[in-house]
């Protein structure tokens, strides 16, 4: 079953008299529970595609269906609510709040939605990501790898339809990157979670179930 479907997605920008085709007719289906890596050089369109999938930017044309809902047709307010409930984000820079401990950072998006956290589920996430002993640690007390695992736990905690990871190991050394990605993959499998990750690192991408390569706003490999 496809959890996400992109149909003839285009994103064009006008720069003076020139039209920049950041995305130029992208078609992509992602199955529920799949771990997909999107690779490409700088300017290939991979970040633009991730932003479209996350509802952070609007396409020029085309459809983005997540769990059967066309998010490109949602209003700004509807999209804000949808992102909070259905999409988990993991960014390169962690984006943890320094005055909150790990647990408080993890459950913050859920509480902002007025929902009581499922503490049994949170405990399972902490166990999978090897954070049980860091639950009440402040971000300043955590290593980069631990902070990124907290960020991943936060993304998983709301049980989203899909997790979007934007260069999640960009600030980590090689060994820590492998550890974090390994735990991301294991947690995704255990929790039946769909993960879409962009990376410029081909070695990191090899950990995914499938790799697609973008060039000049088009899928050149792996879209089938």
HELIX and SHEET records of a PDB file:
HELIX    1   1 UNK A   46  UNK A   53  1                                   8    
HELIX    2   2 UNK A   71  UNK A   73  5                                   3    
HELIX    3   3 UNK A   76  UNK A   86  1                                  11    
HELIX    4   4 UNK A  102  UNK A  112  1                                  11    
HELIX    5   5 UNK A  119  UNK A  128  1                                  10    
HELIX    6   6 UNK A  132  UNK A  134  5                                   3    
HELIX    7   7 UNK A  139  UNK A  141  5                                   3    
HELIX    8   8 UNK A  144  UNK A  157  1                                  14    
HELIX    9   9 UNK A  174  UNK A  190  1                                  17    
HELIX   10  10 UNK A  202  UNK A  205  1                                   4    
SHEET    1   A 4 UNK A  18  UNK A  31  0                                        
SHEET    2   A 4 UNK A   2  UNK A  15 -1                                        
SHEET    3   A 4 UNK A  61  UNK A  66 -1                                        
SHEET    4   A 4 UNK A  69  UNK A  70 -1                                        
SHEET    1   B 6 UNK A  87  UNK A  90  0                                        
SHEET    2   B 6 UNK A 162  UNK A 166  1                                        
SHEET    3   B 6 UNK A 195  UNK A 199  1                                        
SHEET    4   B 6 UNK A  35  UNK A  39  1                                        
SHEET    5   B 6 UNK A 210  UNK A 215  1                                        
SHEET    6   B 6 UNK A 218  UNK A 221 -1                                        
END                                                                             
